[in-house]
Amino acid sequence: QAISPLIGEWVAHWIGFPAFITATAVACIAALGPTLPLAALLNETRFGPQTVAVTDADGRHPLYWPLLIYAGFIGSLFGAMLTFVPVMFLQAGADNVGPFFIGCSGAAVFVRIFFGGWGDRGDRDRIMAASGALAIFTVALTAALGFHIAEAGPHRLLMVLIGSMFGFGVGFFYPVANARFIELGPDALRGKYMSYYSTTYATGITTASFVYGYVVEWAGYGWMFAVASALASMALGLWILRFSRSRRARISAPA
């Protein structure tokens, strides 16, 4: 996911976009083949034969919905940045947008390789808040750039800087939030909770690409990124409020 945008632009120009997209689709379908029997084998090994349907326990963790809302809006930032930043720079006169993907992909891979253990050793709630805040700040910075893109021009350094900052933010956020959401449910429903999380994040990406396109047409790139960062900021505020309240309630609860 991180590397393909980096090399995709050059490959698409080399073999043509129709061939590139077709090859990508064929590769995805081919990967599905060995995945299905492997998933069934691992599921039986982990939980045993599923002869009785597993149902959700009554009630949900108080952080269930705040985390999903937060993840969805961070996903919307991911969709907005990867969809519209390249177009914005191309319209400003850039020859290619490779530097943006180099920064974003490189930072995301770097974080996951060298700092992946932070989510296991540290405070996941606060890591999610800090990494999401970095992603939101980067989008707000991109909004400021969008208002003055004609004067700023398609500088490669700007593309690398924005991509790197955003890559660090989402590189930390996605796996840590995924692990945190799984913690909220019972072990027997880990697969379902992972599906809920990834579906919500992906829905945010897809919705942003569709909805924010109309905002760009109506008000321009600056206002689109400003709206995206403002909405995500509200989701971040909700997350901080709810996990802080949950901790205070746990501390004050009788032993």
C-alpha positions as CSV (number, residue, x, y, z in Angstrom):
1,Q,0.0,0.0,0.0
2,A,2.8,2.4,0.8
3,I,5.1,1.5,-2.0
4,S,2.7,1.1,-4.9
5,P,1.8,4.9,-5.2
6,L,5.6,5.5,-5.3
7,I,6.3,3.3,-8.3
8,G,2.8,3.3,-9.8
9,E,3.2,6.6,-11.6
10,W,6.3,5.5,-13.5
11,V,4.9,2.0,-14.3
12,A,1.7,3.5,-15.6
13,H,3.5,5.8,-17.9
14,W,5.7,2.9,-19.1
15,I,3.0,0.3,-19.9
16,G,-0.1,2.6,-20.1
17,F,-2.8,3.3,-17.6
18,P,-5.3,0.6,-18.9
19,A,-2.7,-2.1,-18.7
20,F,-1.5,-0.9,-15.3
21,I,-5.0,-0.9,-13.8
22,T,-5.8,-4.3,-15.4
23,A,-2.6,-5.8,-14.0
24,T,-3.4,-4.5,-10.5
25,A,-6.9,-6.0,-10.6
26,V,-5.6,-9.4,-11.8
27,A,-3.0,-9.3,-9.0
28,C,-5.7,-8.6,-6.4
29,I,-7.8,-11.5,-7.6
30,A,-4.9,-13.8,-7.7
31,A,-4.0,-12.9,-4.1
32,L,-7.5,-13.9,-3.0
33,G,-7.0,-17.5,-4.1
34,P,-4.6,-18.7,-1.3
35,T,-6.0,-16.3,1.2
36,L,-9.5,-18.0,1.6
37,P,-8.3,-21.5,2.6
38,L,-5.5,-20.1,4.7
39,A,-8.0,-17.9,6.6
40,A,-10.3,-20.9,7.2
41,L,-7.3,-23.0,8.5
42,L,-6.1,-20.3,10.9
43,N,-9.6,-19.7,12.2
44,E,-10.1,-23.4,13.0
45,T,-6.6,-23.6,14.6
46,R,-7.3,-20.5,16.7
47,F,-10.9,-21.1,17.9
48,G,-11.7,-24.7,16.8
49,P,-14.5,-25.7,14.6
50,Q,-17.3,-23.0,14.7
51,T,-20.3,-25.1,15.4
52,V,-22.0,-22.4,17.5
53,A,-22.5,-18.9,16.3
54,V,-20.6,-16.3,18.3
55,T,-22.7,-13.2,19.1
56,D,-21.7,-9.8,20.5
57,A,-21.9,-9.4,24.3
58,D,-24.7,-7.1,25.6
59,G,-23.5,-3.5,25.4
60,R,-20.4,-2.1,23.9
61,H,-17.3,-0.4,25.3
62,P,-17.8,3.3,25.8
63,L,-14.9,4.0,23.4
64,Y,-16.4,1.9,20.7
65,W,-18.2,4.6,18.7
66,P,-15.7,7.4,19.5
67,L,-12.9,5.3,18.1
68,L,-14.8,4.4,15.0
69,I,-15.8,8.0,14.3
70,Y,-12.2,9.1,14.9
71,A,-10.8,6.4,12.5
72,G,-13.4,7.3,9.9
73,F,-12.4,10.9,9.8
74,I,-8.7,10.1,9.8
75,G,-9.4,7.8,6.9
76,S,-11.2,10.8,5.2
77,L,-7.9,12.8,5.6
78,F,-6.0,9.9,3.9
79,G,-8.5,9.9,1.0
80,A,-8.4,13.7,0.7
81,M,-4.6,13.9,0.7
82,L,-3.8,11.1,-1.6
83,T,-6.6,12.1,-4.0
84,F,-6.2,15.9,-4.2
85,V,-2.7,16.8,-3.2
86,P,-1.2,15.3,-6.4
87,V,-3.9,16.9,-8.6
88,M,-3.3,20.3,-6.8
89,F,0.4,20.2,-7.6
90,L,-0.1,19.0,-11.1
91,Q,-2.5,21.9,-11.8
92,A,0.2,24.2,-10.3
93,G,2.6,23.0,-12.9
94,A,4.4,20.0,-11.4
95,D,5.9,17.5,-13.9
96,N,5.2,14.6,-11.6
97,V,4.0,14.0,-8.0
98,G,6.6,11.4,-7.1
99,P,8.2,13.5,-4.3
100,F,4.9,13.6,-2.4
101,F,4.5,9.8,-2.5
102,I,8.2,9.4,-1.7
103,G,7.7,11.4,1.5
104,C,4.4,9.8,2.5
105,S,5.4,6.2,1.7
106,G,8.9,6.5,3.1
107,A,7.7,8.0,6.4
108,A,4.9,5.5,6.8
109,V,7.2,2.5,6.2
110,F,9.9,4.0,8.4
111,V,7.4,4.4,11.3
112,R,6.0,0.9,11.0
113,I,9.4,-0.8,10.8
114,F,11.3,1.1,13.4
115,F,8.6,2.4,15.8
116,G,5.9,-0.3,15.4
117,G,6.5,-1.5,19.0
118,W,5.5,1.9,20.5
119,G,1.9,0.9,20.2
120,D,2.6,-2.2,22.3
121,R,4.7,-0.6,24.9
122,G,3.1,2.9,25.1
123,D,-0.2,4.4,25.8
124,R,-2.3,3.7,22.7
125,D,-5.0,6.2,23.5
126,R,-2.4,9.1,23.7
127,I,-0.4,7.8,20.7
128,M,-3.7,7.8,18.6
129,A,-4.4,11.4,19.8
130,A,-0.9,12.6,19.0
131,S,-0.5,10.9,15.6
132,G,-4.0,11.9,14.5
133,A,-3.2,15.5,15.6
134,L,-0.1,15.4,13.4
135,A,-2.1,14.2,10.4
136,I,-4.7,16.9,11.0
137,F,-2.1,19.6,11.4
138,T,-0.5,18.5,8.1
139,V,-3.9,18.8,6.3
140,A,-4.4,22.2,7.8
141,L,-0.9,23.2,6.6
142,T,-1.9,21.9,3.2
143,A,-5.1,24.0,3.3
144,A,-2.9,27.1,3.9
145,L,-0.8,26.0,0.9
146,G,-3.9,25.5,-1.2
147,F,-5.0,29.1,-0.7
148,H,-1.7,30.2,-2.1
149,I,-0.7,27.4,-4.4
150,A,-0.3,29.8,-7.4
151,E,2.3,31.8,-5.6
152,A,4.0,28.9,-3.9
153,G,4.3,26.8,-7.0
154,P,5.0,23.1,-7.4
155,H,8.2,22.9,-5.3
156,R,9.4,19.4,-4.7
157,L,10.5,20.2,-1.2
158,L,7.0,21.1,-0.3
159,M,5.7,17.8,-1.7
160,V,8.3,15.8,0.3
161,L,7.6,17.8,3.5
162,I,3.8,17.5,3.3
163,G,4.0,13.8,2.4
164,S,6.5,13.0,5.2
165,M,4.5,14.7,7.9
166,F,1.3,13.1,6.8
167,G,3.0,9.7,6.4
168,F,4.3,9.9,10.0
169,G,0.9,10.7,11.3
170,V,-1.1,8.0,9.6
171,G,1.8,5.5,9.8
172,F,1.5,5.7,13.6
173,F,-2.3,6.0,13.7
174,Y,-3.6,3.1,11.6
175,P,-2.0,0.1,13.3
176,V,-2.2,1.5,16.8
177,A,-5.9,2.4,16.4
178,N,-6.5,-1.1,14.9
179,A,-5.0,-2.8,17.9
180,R,-6.8,-0.5,20.3
181,F,-10.2,-1.2,18.7
182,I,-9.6,-5.0,18.9
183,E,-9.0,-4.6,22.6
184,L,-12.5,-3.2,23.0
185,G,-14.1,-6.5,22.0
186,P,-13.9,-10.2,23.1
187,D,-11.2,-12.4,21.7
188,A,-13.7,-14.6,19.8
189,L,-14.8,-11.5,17.8
190,R,-11.4,-10.1,16.9
191,G,-12.0,-10.8,13.2
192,K,-15.3,-9.0,13.3
193,Y,-13.8,-6.0,15.1
194,M,-10.9,-5.8,12.7
195,S,-13.5,-5.8,9.9
196,Y,-15.5,-3.0,11.5
197,Y,-12.3,-0.9,11.9
198,S,-10.9,-1.4,8.4
199,T,-14.4,-0.9,6.8
200,T,-14.9,2.4,8.7
201,Y,-11.4,3.7,7.7
202,A,-11.9,2.6,4.1
203,T,-15.4,4.3,4.1
204,G,-13.8,7.5,5.2
205,I,-11.3,7.3,2.3
206,T,-14.0,6.6,-0.3
207,T,-16.4,9.2,1.0
208,A,-13.8,11.9,1.1
209,S,-12.7,11.2,-2.4
210,F,-16.3,11.6,-3.5
211,V,-17.7,14.4,-1.3
212,Y,-14.6,16.6,-1.1
213,G,-14.4,16.6,-4.9
214,Y,-17.5,18.7,-4.9
215,V,-16.0,21.0,-2.3
216,V,-13.0,21.5,-4.5
217,E,-15.2,22.4,-7.5
218,W,-17.2,24.8,-5.4
219,A,-14.6,26.5,-3.2
220,G,-11.1,25.3,-4.2
221,Y,-8.4,23.2,-2.6
222,G,-7.7,25.5,0.3
223,W,-11.3,25.4,1.6
224,M,-11.6,21.6,1.0
225,F,-8.5,20.8,3.1
226,A,-9.7,23.3,5.7
227,V,-13.1,21.6,6.0
228,A,-11.4,18.2,6.2
229,S,-9.1,19.2,8.9
230,A,-11.8,20.9,10.9
231,L,-14.1,17.9,10.8
232,A,-11.2,15.6,11.8
233,S,-10.3,18.0,14.7
234,M,-13.8,17.6,16.1
235,A,-13.5,13.8,15.9
236,L,-10.1,14.1,17.7
237,G,-11.7,16.3,20.4
238,L,-14.5,13.7,20.9
239,W,-11.8,10.9,21.2
240,I,-9.8,12.8,23.8
241,L,-12.9,13.7,25.8
242,R,-14.2,10.2,25.8
243,F,-11.0,8.3,26.6
244,S,-10.2,10.8,29.4
245,R,-13.7,10.4,30.8
246,S,-13.4,6.6,30.6
247,R,-10.1,6.7,32.5
248,R,-11.5,8.9,35.3
249,A,-14.5,6.6,35.7
250,R,-12.2,3.6,35.9
251,I,-9.9,5.3,38.5
252,S,-12.9,6.4,40.6
253,A,-14.6,3.0,40.5
254,P,-14.4,1.0,43.7
255,A,-11.9,-1.9,43.7
